[in-house]
Amino acid sequence: MTVRKARVAVLISGSGTNMAALLYASRQPDAPFEIVLVASNDPGAAGLALAGAEGTATFALSHRGMDRPAHDAAMDAAIREAGAQYVALAGYMRVLGSDIVRAWEGRMLNIHPSLLPKYRGLHTHRAAIEAGDSHAGCSVHLVTDELDAGEVLGQARVAVMPGDTEASLAERVRIAEHQLYPRVLAAYVSRPFDADWLVDKVRERAMAMPRAEETTSHGMPCFGIENGKKFAWVSVDRHGDGRIALLTKIGGPDEQAQLIENDPERYFRPAYFGDDWIAARLDLGDTDWDAVEGRIARSWRAVAPKKLTALMDAADPF
């Protein structure tokens, strides 16, 4: 199965050593991501020169004299112009506003020099030394409105040695950062193509339906109503087709034909399932999970006993 490389924009404010780690990691043969833009709020940031020398597109706009929303909007426009799907903050010292954070929810990562949730904000190495911690380290986390509070995706521990200063500890933590960030970013952007992760996402939604149960049918994860009909399957490389797809009920052959005609890359007719089923690929990297939830709910309703659907209809107003 050919996996498309995720397109990542990196935001920096200084030397860009973590950006460099990501950039060089992206050029390994098995890297699942590529760096399409390095952007900075400081036109003089040394990392911009490095990125440019390596042939990577750059963008710079000083935040001085601009309000936060206007600067964020300009950075966001540059990121989108580059075609980025993810944003990696790598020493970006400008606090981002709510609008841009929400716009990139679940697709913006940051690296922080502490073992979160310990020591959010600045002076993390000093805090670890003064607290007598045996280990400091770094964390990669998702960016949210609350500073350094998003889901932690990975961490690396670094021993605090006798006589350590902020500078000496920071130097070793930086080495750990350069190893951690590429690995965590690679794992995170690979999730939309990972069969186990995709099945789990479908399972979460399918099992939320009333009286749902999971079985294995024809070698595929299958979801049905207890002692009743099936409403969803997940096909994983079925018959060696190299695709991961959700199979659900639809209205009939006309709808099936229309879906396939409108988006033949995403939709196809599932073998042996008939004209009232559709297969929708989950492994294209842009799955709309709200739409998946709606498709599962519709399919469940198509096979559920009237007693169950009546209960659902009665509960809807509440």
C-alpha positions as CSV (number, residue, x, y, z in Angstrom):
1,M,0.0,0.0,0.0
2,T,1.4,3.4,-1.0
3,V,1.2,5.9,1.8
4,R,1.2,9.6,0.9
5,K,3.7,11.7,2.9
6,A,2.0,14.1,5.3
7,R,2.8,17.7,4.5
8,V,4.1,19.6,7.5
9,A,4.8,23.3,8.2
10,V,7.3,24.1,10.9
11,L,7.1,27.3,12.9
12,I,10.3,28.6,14.5
13,S,11.6,31.8,16.1
14,G,15.3,31.2,16.4
15,S,18.1,28.7,15.4
16,G,15.7,26.0,14.5
17,T,17.6,23.0,15.8
18,N,14.3,21.0,16.2
19,M,13.2,22.1,12.8
20,A,16.5,20.8,11.4
21,A,16.0,17.5,13.2
22,L,12.5,17.2,11.6
23,L,13.8,18.3,8.2
24,Y,16.6,15.7,8.0
25,A,14.4,13.0,9.4
26,S,11.9,13.8,6.7
27,R,14.4,12.9,4.0
28,Q,15.0,9.4,5.2
29,P,13.5,6.9,2.7
30,D,10.8,5.6,5.1
31,A,9.7,9.0,6.5
32,P,5.9,9.4,6.4
33,F,6.1,13.2,6.3
34,E,7.7,16.1,4.4
35,I,8.5,19.6,5.4
36,V,6.7,22.0,3.0
37,L,7.3,25.3,4.8
38,V,9.5,26.7,7.6
39,A,7.9,30.0,8.9
40,S,9.0,32.4,11.5
41,N,7.8,35.5,13.3
42,D,11.4,36.7,13.2
43,P,12.8,37.4,9.7
44,G,16.3,37.2,11.1
45,A,15.8,33.7,12.6
46,A,18.9,31.6,11.8
47,G,16.7,28.6,11.1
48,L,15.2,30.3,8.0
49,A,18.7,30.5,6.4
50,L,19.3,26.8,7.1
51,A,15.9,25.8,5.7
52,G,16.5,27.9,2.6
53,A,19.9,26.4,2.0
54,E,18.3,23.0,2.2
55,G,15.8,23.9,-0.5
56,T,12.8,24.2,1.8
57,A,10.2,27.0,1.3
58,T,10.3,29.7,3.9
59,F,8.1,32.5,5.1
60,A,8.8,35.3,7.6
61,L,6.7,38.0,9.1
62,S,7.6,40.0,12.2
63,H,4.9,40.3,14.7
64,R,6.1,43.7,15.8
65,G,3.5,46.4,15.1
66,M,0.8,43.8,14.4
67,D,-2.0,42.6,16.7
68,R,-2.1,38.9,17.5
69,P,-5.1,38.0,15.4
70,A,-3.7,39.7,12.3
71,H,-0.3,38.0,12.7
72,D,-1.9,34.6,13.3
73,A,-4.1,35.0,10.3
74,A,-1.0,35.9,8.1
75,M,0.9,32.8,9.4
76,D,-2.2,30.6,8.9
77,A,-2.5,31.9,5.3
78,A,1.1,31.0,4.5
79,I,0.7,27.6,6.0
80,R,-2.3,26.9,3.9
81,E,-0.7,28.3,0.8
82,A,2.1,25.8,1.3
83,G,-0.5,23.0,1.4
84,A,0.4,21.8,4.9
85,Q,-1.8,19.3,6.6
86,Y,0.0,19.6,10.0
87,V,1.8,22.3,11.9
88,A,4.8,21.5,14.1
89,L,5.9,24.2,16.5
90,A,9.7,24.0,17.1
91,G,10.8,26.8,19.3
92,Y,8.1,29.2,18.1
93,M,8.1,31.8,20.9
94,R,4.9,33.6,19.9
95,V,1.8,32.5,21.9
96,L,-0.9,31.6,19.3
97,G,-4.4,32.9,19.6
98,S,-7.6,30.8,19.9
99,D,-8.6,31.1,16.3
100,I,-5.5,29.6,14.7
101,V,-5.3,26.9,17.5
102,R,-8.9,25.9,16.9
103,A,-8.4,25.9,13.1
104,W,-5.6,23.4,13.5
105,E,-7.1,21.4,16.3
106,G,-5.6,17.9,16.4
107,R,-3.1,18.8,13.7
108,M,-0.8,21.2,15.5
109,L,2.0,19.7,17.7
110,N,4.6,21.3,20.0
111,I,7.7,20.2,21.8
112,H,8.2,21.3,25.4
113,P,11.4,20.9,27.5
114,S,9.9,19.2,30.5
115,L,8.1,16.0,31.4
116,L,4.6,17.4,31.2
117,P,2.4,18.0,33.2
118,K,5.4,19.2,35.2
119,Y,6.7,22.7,34.6
120,R,4.6,24.3,32.0
121,G,5.9,27.6,30.5
122,L,9.4,28.9,30.9
123,H,12.5,28.0,33.0
124,T,11.7,24.3,33.0
125,H,15.3,23.1,33.6
126,R,15.8,25.4,36.6
127,A,12.5,24.1,38.0
128,A,13.6,20.5,37.7
129,I,17.0,21.2,39.3
130,E,15.5,23.2,42.1
131,A,12.9,20.5,42.8
132,G,15.6,17.9,43.1
133,D,14.1,15.8,40.4
134,S,16.1,12.7,39.3
135,H,15.0,13.2,35.7
136,A,14.0,16.1,33.5
137,G,13.1,15.6,29.8
138,C,10.9,16.7,27.0
139,S,7.4,16.1,25.8
140,V,5.6,16.3,22.4
141,H,2.0,17.4,22.8
142,L,-1.0,18.6,20.9
143,V,-1.6,22.3,21.0
144,T,-4.7,23.6,22.8
145,D,-5.8,27.0,24.1
146,E,-4.4,26.1,27.5
147,L,-0.6,26.6,27.5
148,D,1.3,23.2,27.3
149,A,-1.8,21.3,28.4
150,G,-2.7,19.3,25.3
151,E,-2.6,15.6,25.0
152,V,1.0,14.3,25.5
153,L,2.0,12.1,22.5
154,G,5.5,11.1,23.7
155,Q,8.2,11.9,26.2
156,A,11.9,11.3,26.6
157,R,13.5,11.2,30.1
158,V,16.9,12.8,30.8
159,A,18.8,12.2,34.0
160,V,19.6,15.2,36.1
161,M,23.3,14.9,37.0
162,P,25.1,16.2,40.1
163,G,26.3,19.8,39.4
164,D,23.9,20.3,36.5
165,T,23.2,23.9,35.6
166,E,20.3,25.1,33.5
167,A,22.6,25.2,30.5
168,S,24.2,21.8,30.9
169,L,20.8,20.1,31.5
170,A,19.3,22.0,28.6
171,E,22.0,20.8,26.3
172,R,21.3,17.1,27.0
173,V,17.5,17.6,26.8
174,R,18.0,19.2,23.4
175,I,19.7,16.0,22.2
176,A,16.6,14.1,23.4
177,E,14.3,16.5,21.7
178,H,16.0,16.0,18.4
179,Q,15.4,12.3,18.7
180,L,11.9,12.4,20.1
181,Y,10.2,15.0,17.9
182,P,10.7,13.2,14.5
183,R,9.7,9.8,15.9
184,V,6.5,11.2,17.5
185,L,5.6,13.3,14.5
186,A,6.1,10.3,12.2
187,A,3.9,8.1,14.4
188,Y,1.2,10.7,14.7
189,V,0.9,11.5,11.0
190,S,0.9,7.8,10.2
191,R,-2.3,7.1,12.2
192,P,-4.7,8.0,9.4
193,F,-3.2,5.1,7.4
194,D,-2.8,2.6,10.2
195,A,-5.3,-0.2,10.1
196,D,-5.5,-0.8,13.8
197,W,-6.1,2.9,14.5
198,L,-8.7,3.2,11.8
199,V,-10.6,0.1,13.0
200,D,-10.5,1.5,16.6
201,K,-12.0,4.8,15.3
202,V,-14.8,2.9,13.5
203,R,-15.3,0.6,16.6
204,E,-15.8,3.6,18.9
205,R,-18.6,4.9,16.7
206,A,-20.2,1.6,15.8
207,M,-20.3,0.4,19.4
208,A,-22.0,3.6,20.5
209,M,-25.1,2.5,18.6
210,P,-27.9,0.9,20.6
211,R,-27.5,-2.9,21.2
212,A,-24.4,-3.0,19.0
213,E,-22.1,-6.0,19.1
214,E,-18.8,-6.7,17.4
215,T,-17.9,-10.0,15.7
216,T,-15.6,-11.2,12.9
217,S,-17.3,-12.0,9.6
218,H,-15.5,-13.0,6.4
219,G,-12.3,-12.2,8.2
220,M,-13.3,-8.6,8.8
221,P,-14.3,-6.7,11.9
222,C,-18.1,-6.6,11.8
223,F,-20.7,-4.6,13.7
224,G,-24.3,-5.7,14.1
225,I,-27.3,-5.4,16.3
226,E,-27.3,-8.1,19.0
227,N,-28.9,-11.3,17.5
228,G,-29.7,-9.2,14.5
229,K,-28.5,-7.9,11.2
230,K,-25.1,-6.4,10.4
231,F,-24.7,-2.7,9.8
232,A,-20.9,-2.1,9.2
233,W,-17.8,-3.9,8.2
234,V,-14.2,-2.7,8.0
235,S,-12.3,-4.2,5.1
236,V,-8.5,-4.3,5.5
237,D,-6.6,-5.2,2.4
238,R,-9.5,-7.5,1.4
239,H,-8.4,-9.9,-1.4
240,G,-5.1,-8.0,-1.4
241,D,-6.7,-4.8,-2.8
242,G,-4.4,-2.6,-0.6
243,R,-7.4,-0.6,0.8
244,I,-8.9,0.0,4.2
245,A,-12.6,0.8,3.9
246,L,-15.8,1.1,5.8
247,L,-18.8,-0.8,4.4
248,T,-22.2,0.5,5.2
249,K,-25.8,0.2,3.9
250,I,-27.1,2.8,1.4
251,G,-30.3,3.5,-0.4
252,G,-29.7,1.3,-3.5
253,P,-27.9,1.1,-6.8
254,D,-28.6,4.7,-7.9
255,E,-26.9,6.1,-4.8
256,Q,-24.1,3.6,-5.1
257,A,-23.4,4.6,-8.7
258,Q,-23.6,8.3,-7.8
259,L,-21.1,8.1,-5.0
260,I,-18.6,6.2,-7.1
261,E,-19.0,8.5,-10.0
262,N,-18.5,11.6,-7.8
263,D,-15.5,10.3,-6.0
264,P,-14.1,7.1,-7.5
265,E,-10.9,7.2,-5.4
266,R,-12.9,7.1,-2.2
267,Y,-15.9,5.0,-3.0
268,F,-16.2,1.5,-4.6
269,R,-18.7,-1.3,-4.8
270,P,-17.8,-3.9,-2.2
271,A,-17.5,-7.4,-3.7
272,Y,-20.2,-9.9,-2.7
273,F,-22.3,-7.2,-0.8
274,G,-24.8,-6.1,-3.4
275,D,-26.1,-2.8,-4.7
276,D,-27.3,-1.5,-1.3
277,W,-23.9,-1.3,0.2
278,I,-21.0,1.1,-0.3
279,A,-17.3,0.9,0.6
280,A,-15.8,4.2,1.6
281,R,-12.0,4.3,1.9
282,L,-10.6,5.3,5.3
283,D,-6.9,5.4,4.3
284,L,-6.7,8.5,2.2
285,G,-5.5,10.7,5.0
286,D,-8.5,13.0,5.0
287,T,-11.3,11.0,6.5
288,D,-14.2,13.1,7.8
289,W,-15.1,11.2,11.0
290,D,-18.3,13.2,11.5
291,A,-19.4,11.9,8.1
292,V,-18.3,8.4,9.1
293,E,-20.4,8.6,12.3
294,G,-23.4,9.7,10.2
295,R,-22.9,6.9,7.7
296,I,-22.7,4.3,10.5
297,A,-25.9,5.7,12.2
298,R,-27.8,5.6,8.9
299,S,-26.7,2.1,8.2
300,W,-27.7,1.0,11.7
301,R,-31.1,2.6,11.2
302,A,-31.5,0.7,7.9
303,V,-31.3,-2.7,9.6
304,A,-32.5,-2.0,13.1
305,P,-36.0,-3.3,14.2
306,K,-38.7,-0.7,14.3
307,K,-38.9,-0.9,18.0
308,L,-35.3,0.2,18.3
309,T,-35.6,3.0,15.8
310,A,-38.8,4.2,17.5
311,L,-36.9,4.5,20.8
312,M,-34.1,6.4,19.1
313,D,-36.7,8.8,17.5
314,A,-38.3,9.4,20.9
315,A,-34.9,10.1,22.5
316,D,-33.8,12.5,19.7
317,P,-35.5,15.7,21.1
318,F,-33.7,15.2,24.4
